[in-house]
């Protein structure tokens, strides 16, 4: 059993389903955030992806502001902003504005992956590879923009100065673990789609962590995929939408999230393919008992402080039900910790 109280949050990609227009996708995201807030989820983070028909969270800060306006207390953040796509000054201005509009509710998660293919990444920012190598420096630059004592500098993000917006470092390999540890910042690992280096990255983060003005001890978050339903068979059927989406990601044949279908021999074979199986190591699909067992095991093995949940589910009512079941499971786990 876990020995500490574990928080739980939502990672939202504003997934676009077959025959679902974008305005409805955004309405669904708002409803998910409002439901998560009511159920006790700590954060609602939005990912940055580009040139993917199945994901509509490309204008991340715009969607963050919209959802923050429609909720009251849940923390709204980026999971994350892909920093090499952006100017540190603009990031500081945007998050400083958000932090003033929604005090004590905005999180800034920063990563260095492109969130898209290389051709699109070049279209976003042709010099982005220079920024990739300067990732630690650009984190420092953003932090300086948020300080109050920049009144004598020529370039300022005045809307950010003195605004409280916590920064989180995201990673899917060991590289960012070193950065998060050195700078004394919270660390978030994308184990929901890239689990291979999870334990190595966490070990590095905890071993190398240096206390800072922002954090006196390590704080870790890890991603999992969860599709919860009343029965294993129902959850398996719902998961077929996500399964086909992941195959599209791996093969480059991206498409809208498809309607679920009965699990069959072809889909079972696809799910058991070694490459996909490794990618979905922390994709928990099943009834309450199954999800609870897998989640408890994950928390115990990783020792993380928080889990953040992604769920690629076609029907909105199924996703809302999955969120509710997982919240109930997490409350049971917290009561026993």
N, C-alpha and C positions, 0 to 999 in steps of 0.2 A: 504494500500500500504506500502511496506517496506520503511524505512526511510534512509537506507544506501545502498551504491553500493555493490552488492553481486557478488563475484567471483564464477566461476564454473569450475569444474575439472572432470576428468575421472578416475574411478576405473576399472582396467583391470584384469581379471582372466585368460586370454588366454584360453577361453572356447573351448573345443574340440568337434566339431560337428560330428555327424554320417557321416562316409565316408570321413572325412577331416583329412589328415595326419598331424603330428605335425609340419613338416616344413612349411606347408601351414598355420597352426594356427599362427605360429610366424610371417610369412609374413603379415598375416591379422593384427596382433597386431601393427606391424610397420606402416602399412597403417592407422590404426585408430589413432595412435599417431601423424602422420604427418598431418592428416586431422584435428585433435583436435587443433594442433598448429596453423594451418591456420585459424581456426574458432574462435580463441581467448580463448580457454580453458587455465586455468592457470597451471594445473598440469596433469600429467599422472602417476598414481600410480599403482603398481603391487602388488597383494596380494600373500601371502605365503600359499599354501595348499599342502598336501601330500596324496598319495595313493588314489587319486580320478581320475577316468578315464576321467572325463569331464573337468578337470582343469589342465593346463600345466604350470602354473606359479610357480612351486615348487622350481626351482633354481632362486630365485627372483633377486638377485644381478647380476647374469649372464645376465638375460633378460633385466634388467635395463640398463646395460652397452651397450648391443646391440642396444636398442631403443634410448638411448642417442646419440649414434654414428650416427643414421639415422635421427636425428632431430637437430634443431638449437637453439631454445629459450625456448620451453616449459619445465617446471620443471619436472624432472623424480624422482620418489620416491617409497618408499615401503609402502604399505597400508594393512598390514605392515609386517615387520620382526617380527616373533613370538619369542621374546627374550629368553624364557626358552628352546627353541630348540638349542640355540647357545651360544658359549663363548663370553662374552663382548669384549674380546681382538680381536677375529676374526671379530666381527661386526665392531669394530672401524677401524681395518685394511682395511676391504672391503670398508666401506663408506669413509674412508680417501682417499683411492685410487680413488674411483669414484669422490670424490670432487675435486681432483687434475686434473683428466682427463677432467672433465666437470665443470669448475669453476662456482659457483653461480647458479647451475642448479639442484643440488641433494638434496632431502629431505629424512630424516630418520624417518619413522613412526614405532613405536614400540608397540607391543601388548604382552599380556601374555597368550592368548589362544593357544592351540596346533596347530590349523589349520588342524586337522585331527582327527581320532578316537584314543582311548586311547592305543590300541595295537601298532599302528603305532607310536604314540608319544613316547612310551617306546623304540621302535626300533631306533628312532632318537636320544634319549638321555635318558638313563635309570634313571638318577638322576634329571630329569626335574622338579619334584615336589618341590625339594629343591630350584630350581631356581625360580619357581613361587612365593614362599614366599619371595624370595630375590629381586623381581622385582624392587622396588624402589632403593635398594642398587646398583643393576646392572646398572640402569640408571645413577646413580652418577659415577659409575666406567667408563662407556663409556665416559661421559662428561670429566672426568679427563684425559682419553687418548687423547682427542682432545686439551687439554691445552698445552701451550708452555713450562710451567715450570716443566717438568717431566725429565729433564736431569740427575737428581741424583737418580732416581728410577731404580730398577733392571729390571722391566718389562715395556716396552714402546711399543706403537704403533706409531713408528716414522713417518709413512706415513700419520698419522692423525693429528699430532701435528700442531696446528695453521691453520688447514683447516676449512673453514666455511661450515658446513653441519647442517642446522636447524633440531631440533628434535621435533617430534610430538608424543603425547601419545594417543593410540587408546583404545577404550573400547566398550563393548556391555552391560555393567551393570554399577552400580554406583562406583565400586571399583576404577577404574582408574581415575575417576573424581577427587577423593581426591588427588591422586598422581599428576595429571597434575596441579591442583590448588596449591598444596603445593610447587611444584618445579617451578612454574611460566612458564609453557610450554603450547603450543597450544594443544587443546583437540579435538579429532575426534571421533564421535559416530557412531556406525554401525547400524543406524536406518534402513538401507536398508534391513536388515534381522532380526534384533532383536530390534524392536521399543519399547518394553514394558516400559523400564526405561529411555527413552530419556529425558523427561522433568525433571524428578527427578535428573538425572545425570547432566544435564545442570545447574539446579538450584544450585547444590552442587559446580560445577566448578566455577560459577560466584560468589557465596557467599564466597567461601574459597580462591579465587585466591590471590596469593602473588606475587607482581611484582618481577622480577628477572633480571639478566644480559641479559637474552635472550628475555624477553617480559615485557613491562611495563603495559600492560592491557590484559585482556582475549582475546583469539582468538579461535573461535569455528568453526568446520566443521561438517556437518552431511550428511549421505549417503541416497540417494534415488535411486529407480529403475525407469528408464524411457524407455518406448517404445512408440515413437512418429511416426505417419504416417499421410498421408493426410486425412484419414477418420478413424472414430472410428472402423468401421468394419475391415478395413485393419490392424489396430493396434491390435485388438483383435485376429485376426488370427495369426499374428506374435508372439503374447504373449503366444500362446499355447506351444511353445518350452520351454520357461522359466517355465511355469506352470508345465509341466511334470518333468522338472529338479528339481524343488522345492519339488515335491511329492517324488522324489527319495531320496532327502536329508533327508526328514522327516521319510521315511520308511526304510532307509538304503539300498534301492535298487538303487544304483548309476549306471548311464548309461551315454552314450554320449548324448550331446544335440541333440534332435530329430528335424527333419524337421517340419515346422509348418503345421497345418491342420485347417480346418474350425472349429470354435467354435461350440460345440454341447452340448446336454443336460448333457452328462456325465462329460465333462470338466467344464461346468458351475457349476455343483454340487460340483465338486472337488474344484473349485475356492472359492466357498461359504462355504466350510468346516471351522468351527470356528478356528481351529488351523492354517490352512493355511491362512485364512483371516487375522488373527492377525499378522502373520509373514509378510504378504504383505501389511500391512497398508499403507506403503509409496511406493508402486509400482504404478506408474502413467502410465496408458495405454490409448492412445487415439489420437485424432487430436490436432491441435495447440491450439484451444480454451480450450479443456479439460486439456491438459498438463499445459498450462499457469495458469489456475485457480487453479489447485492443487498445483503447485509450488509456486505461490504467497501466497497461504494460508499457506503452510508449512513454508516459510520464515518468514511470519508475526507471526505465532504462536511460532516458535522456537527462533527467533531473531539471528540466526546463521550468521556468517560472510561469509560463503562459503558453497556451496553444492557440493558434489562429487557424480557422477552418475555412477551407474552400469547398464549394459544392456546385458541381455543374449538373443542374437538374432542369429538365425541360418545363414541366408544369409548375406554375407558381405555388399551387396548393401543396404539392409534394415537397417543395423546398421549405415552405413555412412549417410543415409538419416535421421535417427533418431537423430544422433549427430548434423546434420545441422539444423534441425527444433528446437532442444532444444537450440542451440546457438542463433538462431534468437529470440527465446522467451526470453532468458536471457538478450539479448541486449535491447529488448523492456522494460523489467522490470528495467534494470539499467538506462535507459533513463528517466524513470518515477520516479525514486527514489530520 
